[in-house]
Amino acid sequence: MNDMTSVLDSNLDTLFDAHVEPARPAASRSRQVPVRWGSRVVTVGGGAPVRVQAMTNTDTVDAIGTAIQVKELAIAGSEMVRITVNTPEAAAAVPYIREQLDRMGIDVPLIGDFHYNGHRLLADHPACAEALSKYRINPGNVGKGDKHDRQFAQMVEVAAKYDKAVRIGVNWGSLDQELLTQMMDENALRAEPFEPQQIMYRAILVSALQSARRAEEVGLRADQIILSCKMSGVQDLISVYRALAKRSDYALHLGLTEAGMGTKGTVASTAALAVLLQEGIGDTIRVSLTPQPGEARTQEVVVALEILQALGLRSFNPSVTACPGCGRTTSTTFQELAKQIDDYLRAQMPVWKAKYPGVEKMKVAVMGCIVNGPGESKHADIGISLPGNGEAPAAPVFIDGEKALTLRGDNIAAEFHALVEGYIDKRYGVAAASH
């Protein structure tokens, strides 16, 4: 026996007695911030579920069009929706947007996104200030020189007056240039200057934390403040938020700014947010996707929900497990059936949330051959193992871990669809839950 074999055997022996802890996201250590509209209260941080938010891309002056998109985002799963408030006309439209949403029964809190002139808009349009549930203030875009502190204070005073939450949102694309210049000048005098990247990180952190301290001095409570330090680089975002979480207990909003479109934006956002959320950093998220031509704005909500569900932080929709396909599965039946079931479950969820409590945790398996099909189907609440190449034309169906029946013939897809519907009604129906 050589040395390598003995080492391997020794390691294997210890594995038989090894206790492997399941990976779980760490708990957030932040304060809780309530974001209110009427009787609806969305809690952020302090043990609350990680919240999902999105932002409209309509012209806010178009009150009807904006209200419709807000409704779409809310139905898709966005628990807060941010709208641009950049002109007097946009500020004047906000109360009407809120009114339209209330008429439609959509009580999702609205967030006003302010840059440059927010102090004037909030002061001149008190109805706008009251209709919003939360303000987003970017310290880098709030006046220059001695105007900065005064204009920032004016916005915070309005938030305090109406008891609104505030996100102090620093963005590296619009960082306070006076602060950055000051820190770079000080760095140049050091015997061993820091790298420029370090100075940028420090400037972002200082901007966020100094602004939060200033907001409290002006009259905002700590449980009204949410911080964000958005970056467009994955490693940059992780680095800054780790440092921010160590230095404060404010609730934190996560998002990779200007993530991009399609696969690139989805992958980059997932890579950054997953690392931080697993470490217990982050209380609310937005996935900033650029919609592809013809793509719905709600896609950014779908991705955010999938990130949280994949990490086991929250459950929003029943999950469908399907194999990727290989040389054993030249038929596309399992792919088509998996998509049909997934689309159907998602489409029904707005109604099912009330009708079938707990259905969002259901697991469905649609597998393509005998290799992993039966095993995956047994682990699901309900699953089907379709025949692969050369296998008998039969599809066993497993319900709650046991083989329930075998489907054959040309109507397997339709019959399995009906079985899924029946299973949901039997297991999750309100009448069944009451027994």
C-alpha positions as CSV (number, residue, x, y, z in Angstrom):
1,M,0.0,0.0,0.0
2,N,1.5,3.3,-1.0
3,D,1.3,6.5,1.0
4,M,-1.4,8.0,-1.1
5,T,-3.6,5.0,-0.7
6,S,-3.2,5.0,3.1
7,V,-4.1,8.7,3.3
8,L,-7.2,8.1,1.2
9,D,-8.3,5.2,3.3
10,S,-7.7,7.2,6.5
11,N,-9.8,10.1,5.1
12,L,-12.6,7.7,4.1
13,D,-12.7,6.1,7.5
14,T,-13.2,9.5,9.2
15,L,-16.0,10.4,6.7
16,F,-18.2,7.6,8.0
17,D,-18.4,9.3,11.3
18,A,-18.4,12.9,9.9
19,H,-21.3,15.2,10.8
20,V,-21.9,17.5,7.8
21,E,-23.9,20.6,8.7
22,P,-26.4,21.7,6.1
23,A,-25.5,25.1,4.6
24,R,-27.9,27.9,5.6
25,P,-27.8,31.6,5.1
26,A,-26.6,33.5,8.1
27,A,-29.1,35.8,9.9
28,S,-29.1,39.5,9.2
29,R,-28.1,41.6,12.2
30,S,-29.7,44.9,11.1
31,R,-32.4,47.1,12.6
32,Q,-36.0,46.7,11.3
33,V,-37.5,49.5,9.2
34,P,-41.3,49.6,8.6
35,V,-42.4,50.9,5.1
36,R,-46.1,51.7,5.3
37,W,-49.0,52.5,3.1
38,G,-52.4,52.5,4.9
39,S,-52.7,49.1,6.7
40,R,-50.0,47.6,4.6
41,V,-46.6,47.4,6.4
42,V,-43.6,46.0,4.7
43,T,-40.9,45.4,7.3
44,V,-37.3,45.5,6.1
45,G,-34.4,44.1,8.2
46,G,-34.4,43.0,11.8
47,G,-35.4,39.4,11.1
48,A,-38.0,40.2,8.5
49,P,-37.9,38.2,5.2
50,V,-35.5,39.6,2.6
51,R,-37.8,41.9,0.6
52,V,-38.0,42.3,-3.2
53,Q,-38.4,45.6,-4.9
54,A,-38.4,46.9,-8.5
55,M,-38.5,50.2,-10.4
56,T,-40.7,51.4,-13.2
57,N,-39.3,52.6,-16.5
58,T,-42.4,54.7,-17.5
59,D,-42.5,58.4,-17.6
60,T,-44.0,59.2,-14.1
61,V,-46.0,62.1,-15.6
62,D,-48.0,59.4,-17.3
63,A,-49.9,58.5,-14.2
64,I,-52.1,55.8,-15.7
65,G,-49.2,54.0,-17.5
66,T,-47.1,54.2,-14.4
67,A,-49.8,52.8,-12.2
68,I,-50.4,49.9,-14.6
69,Q,-46.7,49.0,-14.5
70,V,-46.6,49.3,-10.8
71,K,-49.5,46.9,-10.6
72,E,-47.7,44.5,-12.9
73,L,-44.6,44.6,-10.8
74,A,-46.6,44.2,-7.6
75,I,-48.5,41.2,-8.9
76,A,-45.2,39.6,-10.1
77,G,-44.0,39.8,-6.5
78,S,-42.4,43.2,-5.9
79,E,-43.1,44.3,-2.4
80,M,-42.1,47.9,-2.9
81,V,-41.9,49.8,-6.2
82,R,-39.7,52.7,-6.9
83,I,-40.7,55.5,-9.3
84,T,-38.7,58.4,-10.7
85,V,-39.6,61.8,-9.3
86,N,-37.5,64.2,-11.3
87,T,-39.7,67.2,-12.3
88,P,-42.5,69.2,-10.8
89,E,-44.9,67.5,-13.3
90,A,-43.7,64.0,-12.1
91,A,-44.1,65.1,-8.4
92,A,-47.7,66.4,-9.2
93,A,-48.5,63.0,-10.8
94,V,-47.5,60.9,-7.8
95,P,-50.7,61.4,-5.8
96,Y,-52.8,60.4,-8.8
97,I,-50.6,57.3,-9.3
98,R,-51.3,56.4,-5.7
99,E,-55.0,57.0,-6.1
100,Q,-55.2,54.8,-9.2
101,L,-53.4,52.0,-7.4
102,D,-55.7,52.2,-4.4
103,R,-58.7,52.0,-6.7
104,M,-57.3,48.8,-8.2
105,G,-56.7,47.4,-4.7
106,I,-52.9,47.5,-5.1
107,D,-51.5,48.7,-1.7
108,V,-47.8,48.2,-2.6
109,P,-45.7,51.0,-1.0
110,L,-44.3,53.5,-3.5
111,I,-40.7,54.8,-3.3
112,G,-39.8,58.2,-4.7
113,D,-36.4,58.3,-6.5
114,F,-34.9,61.8,-6.0
115,H,-31.8,63.4,-7.5
116,Y,-30.6,67.0,-7.7
117,N,-33.9,68.7,-6.9
118,G,-35.6,66.5,-4.4
119,H,-35.5,69.1,-1.7
120,R,-37.6,71.5,-3.9
121,L,-40.0,68.8,-5.1
122,L,-40.8,67.5,-1.7
123,A,-41.3,71.0,-0.3
124,D,-43.4,72.3,-3.2
125,H,-45.5,69.1,-3.5
126,P,-46.6,68.0,0.0
127,A,-49.2,65.7,-1.6
128,C,-46.4,63.8,-3.3
129,A,-44.4,63.6,-0.1
130,E,-47.4,62.1,1.7
131,A,-48.3,59.7,-1.1
132,L,-44.8,58.1,-1.1
133,S,-44.0,55.5,1.5
134,K,-40.2,55.9,1.2
135,Y,-37.7,58.3,-0.3
136,R,-34.5,57.4,-2.0
137,I,-31.8,60.1,-1.6
138,N,-28.5,59.9,-3.3
139,P,-25.9,62.0,-1.3
140,G,-23.8,62.4,-4.4
141,N,-26.6,64.3,-6.1
142,V,-27.7,66.7,-3.4
143,G,-26.2,70.1,-4.0
144,K,-22.6,71.2,-4.0
145,G,-20.5,72.9,-1.4
146,D,-22.5,74.5,1.4
147,K,-25.8,73.7,-0.4
148,H,-25.2,69.9,0.1
149,D,-25.9,69.8,3.9
150,R,-28.8,72.2,3.7
151,Q,-30.6,70.4,0.8
152,F,-30.0,67.0,2.3
153,A,-31.4,68.2,5.6
154,Q,-34.5,69.7,3.9
155,M,-35.3,66.3,2.4
156,V,-34.7,64.5,5.7
157,E,-36.9,66.9,7.6
158,V,-39.8,66.2,5.2
159,A,-39.3,62.4,5.8
160,A,-39.3,63.0,9.6
161,K,-42.4,65.2,9.3
162,Y,-44.4,62.5,7.5
163,D,-42.8,59.5,9.2
164,K,-41.4,58.1,6.0
165,A,-38.5,55.6,5.5
166,V,-35.5,56.9,3.7
167,R,-32.9,54.9,1.6
168,I,-29.6,56.7,1.6
169,G,-28.4,55.3,-1.7
170,V,-24.7,55.9,-2.6
171,N,-23.8,54.9,-6.2
172,W,-20.3,54.8,-7.4
173,G,-21.4,56.3,-10.7
174,S,-22.5,59.4,-8.9
175,L,-20.3,59.5,-5.9
176,D,-19.8,62.8,-4.0
177,Q,-16.9,64.2,-6.0
178,E,-15.9,66.7,-3.3
179,L,-15.6,64.0,-0.8
180,L,-13.7,61.7,-3.2
181,T,-11.3,64.6,-4.1
182,Q,-10.7,65.4,-0.4
183,M,-9.9,61.7,0.4
184,M,-7.6,61.4,-2.6
185,D,-5.7,64.5,-1.6
186,E,-5.3,63.2,1.9
187,N,-4.2,59.9,0.6
188,A,-1.5,61.5,-1.6
189,L,0.1,62.9,1.6
190,R,0.4,59.5,3.2
191,A,3.9,57.9,3.4
192,E,2.4,54.7,1.9
193,P,-0.7,55.8,-0.1
194,F,-3.6,53.4,-0.6
195,E,-4.5,52.1,-4.0
196,P,-7.1,54.2,-5.9
197,Q,-9.7,51.3,-5.6
198,Q,-9.3,51.5,-1.8
199,I,-10.0,55.2,-1.8
200,M,-13.1,54.7,-3.8
201,Y,-14.3,52.0,-1.4
202,R,-13.6,54.3,1.6
203,A,-15.3,57.3,-0.1
204,I,-18.5,55.2,-0.7
205,L,-18.6,53.9,2.9
206,V,-17.9,57.4,4.4
207,S,-20.6,59.0,2.2
208,A,-23.2,56.4,3.3
209,L,-22.4,56.4,7.0
210,Q,-21.8,60.2,7.3
211,S,-25.1,60.8,5.6
212,A,-26.9,58.4,7.9
213,R,-25.4,60.1,10.9
214,R,-26.4,63.5,9.6
215,A,-30.0,62.2,8.9
216,E,-30.3,61.2,12.6
217,E,-28.9,64.5,13.7
218,V,-31.6,66.3,11.6
219,G,-34.4,64.2,13.2
220,L,-34.7,60.8,11.4
221,R,-34.8,57.7,13.6
222,A,-32.4,54.9,12.9
223,D,-35.4,52.6,12.2
224,Q,-36.3,54.9,9.3
225,I,-33.0,54.5,7.5
226,I,-31.9,52.0,4.9
227,L,-28.4,52.2,3.3
228,S,-27.1,51.1,0.0
229,C,-23.7,51.3,-1.7
230,K,-24.3,50.2,-5.2
231,M,-21.5,49.2,-7.6
232,S,-21.5,47.6,-11.1
233,G,-18.7,45.1,-10.4
234,V,-19.5,41.9,-8.6
235,Q,-16.3,41.8,-6.4
236,D,-16.5,45.5,-5.7
237,L,-20.1,45.1,-4.4
238,I,-19.2,42.2,-2.2
239,S,-16.2,44.1,-0.8
240,V,-18.0,47.3,0.0
241,Y,-21.1,45.6,1.6
242,R,-19.0,43.3,3.8
243,A,-17.2,46.4,5.1
244,L,-20.5,48.3,5.5
245,A,-22.2,45.5,7.4
246,K,-19.2,45.4,9.9
247,R,-19.5,49.1,10.6
248,S,-23.3,49.6,11.1
249,D,-26.5,47.9,11.9
250,Y,-28.7,49.9,9.5
251,A,-31.0,47.9,7.2
252,L,-29.2,47.3,3.9
253,H,-30.6,47.4,0.3
254,L,-28.6,45.2,-2.2
255,G,-28.3,45.6,-5.9
256,L,-25.7,45.5,-8.6
257,T,-26.2,48.7,-10.4
258,E,-26.3,48.7,-14.2
259,A,-26.1,44.9,-14.1
260,G,-26.9,44.7,-17.9
261,M,-29.3,42.7,-19.9
262,G,-30.2,39.1,-20.4
263,T,-27.9,36.4,-19.2
264,K,-25.1,38.8,-18.3
265,G,-27.2,40.9,-16.0
266,T,-28.9,37.8,-14.4
267,V,-25.7,36.0,-13.8
268,A,-23.8,39.0,-12.4
269,S,-26.6,40.0,-10.1
270,T,-27.1,36.4,-8.9
271,A,-23.3,36.0,-8.3
272,A,-23.1,39.1,-6.2
273,L,-26.3,39.0,-4.2
274,A,-26.0,35.2,-3.5
275,V,-22.6,35.6,-1.8
276,L,-23.8,38.5,0.4
277,L,-27.2,37.0,1.3
278,Q,-25.6,33.7,2.3
279,E,-23.4,35.8,4.7
280,G,-26.5,37.4,6.2
281,I,-25.9,40.7,4.5
282,G,-28.8,42.4,2.9
283,D,-32.5,43.0,3.8
284,T,-34.0,44.1,0.6
285,I,-32.9,43.5,-3.0
286,R,-33.4,44.8,-6.5
287,V,-32.1,43.1,-9.7
288,S,-31.4,46.0,-12.1
289,L,-31.9,44.3,-15.5
290,T,-32.0,46.2,-18.7
291,P,-35.1,44.7,-20.5
292,Q,-34.4,43.0,-23.8
293,P,-36.6,44.2,-26.7
294,G,-40.1,43.0,-26.1
295,E,-39.3,41.7,-22.6
296,A,-41.5,42.6,-19.7
297,R,-40.2,44.8,-16.9
298,T,-41.4,42.1,-14.5
299,Q,-38.4,39.9,-15.5
300,E,-36.2,41.7,-12.9
301,V,-38.8,40.6,-10.2
302,V,-38.8,37.0,-11.4
303,V,-35.0,36.9,-11.1
304,A,-35.0,38.4,-7.6
305,L,-37.6,35.9,-6.5
306,E,-35.6,33.0,-8.0
307,I,-32.4,34.1,-6.2
308,L,-34.2,34.2,-2.8
309,Q,-35.9,30.9,-3.4
310,A,-32.7,29.1,-4.7
311,L,-30.9,30.2,-1.4
312,G,-33.8,28.8,0.7
313,L,-34.5,32.3,2.1
314,R,-38.1,32.5,0.9
315,S,-40.6,30.4,-1.1
316,F,-42.7,32.1,-3.8
317,N,-43.6,29.5,-6.4
318,P,-43.7,25.7,-6.5
319,S,-40.4,24.5,-7.9
320,V,-40.2,22.3,-10.9
321,T,-37.2,20.0,-11.1
322,A,-36.3,18.8,-14.7
323,C,-33.3,17.1,-16.1
324,P,-31.3,18.9,-18.8
325,G,-31.5,16.1,-21.3
326,C,-28.8,13.9,-22.8
327,G,-28.3,11.2,-25.4
328,R,-30.8,9.0,-23.6
329,T,-33.6,11.6,-24.1
330,T,-33.9,12.6,-27.7
331,S,-37.6,13.2,-27.2
332,T,-38.5,16.7,-26.1
333,T,-41.7,15.6,-24.3
334,F,-40.2,16.1,-20.8
335,Q,-38.9,19.6,-21.7
336,E,-42.3,20.6,-23.0
337,L,-44.1,19.1,-20.1
338,A,-41.8,20.8,-17.6
339,K,-42.3,24.2,-19.2
340,Q,-46.1,23.7,-19.3
341,I,-46.2,22.8,-15.6
342,D,-43.8,25.6,-14.6
343,D,-45.7,28.3,-16.6
344,Y,-49.1,27.0,-15.3
345,L,-47.9,27.1,-11.6
346,R,-46.5,30.6,-11.9
347,A,-49.6,31.9,-13.7
348,Q,-51.9,30.5,-11.0
349,M,-49.9,31.8,-8.0
350,P,-51.6,35.2,-7.6
351,V,-54.9,33.3,-7.0
352,W,-53.5,30.3,-5.2
353,K,-51.7,32.3,-2.5
354,A,-55.1,32.7,-0.8
355,K,-56.8,29.5,-2.0
356,Y,-54.0,27.1,-1.4
357,P,-51.8,28.2,1.6
358,G,-48.4,26.5,1.5
359,V,-48.5,25.6,-2.2
360,E,-45.5,27.8,-2.9
361,K,-43.3,25.1,-1.1
362,M,-44.5,22.3,-3.4
363,K,-41.9,20.4,-5.5
364,V,-42.7,18.9,-8.8
365,A,-40.3,16.7,-10.8
366,V,-40.5,16.1,-14.6
367,M,-37.7,13.7,-15.6
368,G,-36.6,12.3,-18.9
369,C,-35.4,8.8,-18.3
370,I,-34.8,6.0,-15.9
371,V,-31.4,7.0,-14.7
372,N,-32.4,9.8,-12.2
373,G,-36.1,9.9,-13.0
374,P,-37.5,7.7,-10.3
375,G,-35.2,9.0,-7.6
376,E,-35.9,12.6,-8.3
377,S,-39.6,11.9,-8.6
378,K,-39.6,10.2,-5.2
379,H,-38.0,13.3,-3.6
380,A,-40.6,15.6,-5.0
381,D,-44.2,16.0,-3.8
382,I,-45.4,14.8,-7.1
383,G,-43.1,13.6,-10.0
384,I,-43.1,11.8,-13.3
385,S,-40.3,9.8,-14.9
386,L,-40.8,9.8,-18.7
387,P,-39.3,7.0,-20.8
388,G,-36.0,7.6,-22.5
389,N,-34.6,6.0,-25.6
390,G,-35.1,2.3,-25.7
391,E,-37.1,2.3,-22.5
392,A,-40.6,0.8,-22.2
393,P,-43.3,3.4,-23.2
394,A,-44.5,3.9,-19.6
395,A,-44.2,6.8,-17.2
396,P,-44.4,6.0,-13.5
397,V,-45.9,8.8,-11.3
398,F,-44.7,9.2,-7.7
399,I,-46.8,11.0,-5.1
400,D,-45.4,11.8,-1.7
401,G,-42.5,9.5,-2.3
402,E,-44.5,6.5,-3.3
403,K,-45.3,5.1,-6.8
404,A,-48.9,5.9,-7.3
405,L,-49.6,4.8,-10.9
406,T,-48.1,4.5,-14.4
407,L,-49.2,6.5,-17.4
408,R,-49.1,5.2,-20.9
409,G,-50.2,6.3,-24.3
410,D,-50.4,9.6,-26.2
411,N,-52.0,11.7,-23.4
412,I,-49.3,11.4,-20.7
413,A,-48.8,15.2,-20.5
414,A,-52.5,16.0,-20.2
415,E,-53.0,13.3,-17.6
416,F,-50.1,14.3,-15.5
417,H,-51.2,17.9,-15.6
418,A,-54.6,16.8,-14.2
419,L,-52.9,14.8,-11.5
420,V,-50.9,17.9,-10.4
421,E,-54.1,20.0,-10.2
422,G,-55.8,17.3,-8.2
423,Y,-52.9,16.9,-5.9
424,I,-52.8,20.6,-5.2
425,D,-56.5,20.8,-4.4
426,K,-56.3,17.8,-2.1
427,R,-53.2,18.7,-0.2
428,Y,-53.4,22.5,-0.1
429,G,-57.1,23.3,-0.4
430,V,-58.4,25.5,2.5
431,A,-61.0,22.8,3.3
432,A,-58.3,20.2,3.5
433,A,-56.1,22.4,5.6
434,S,-58.9,22.9,8.2
435,H,-59.0,19.2,9.0
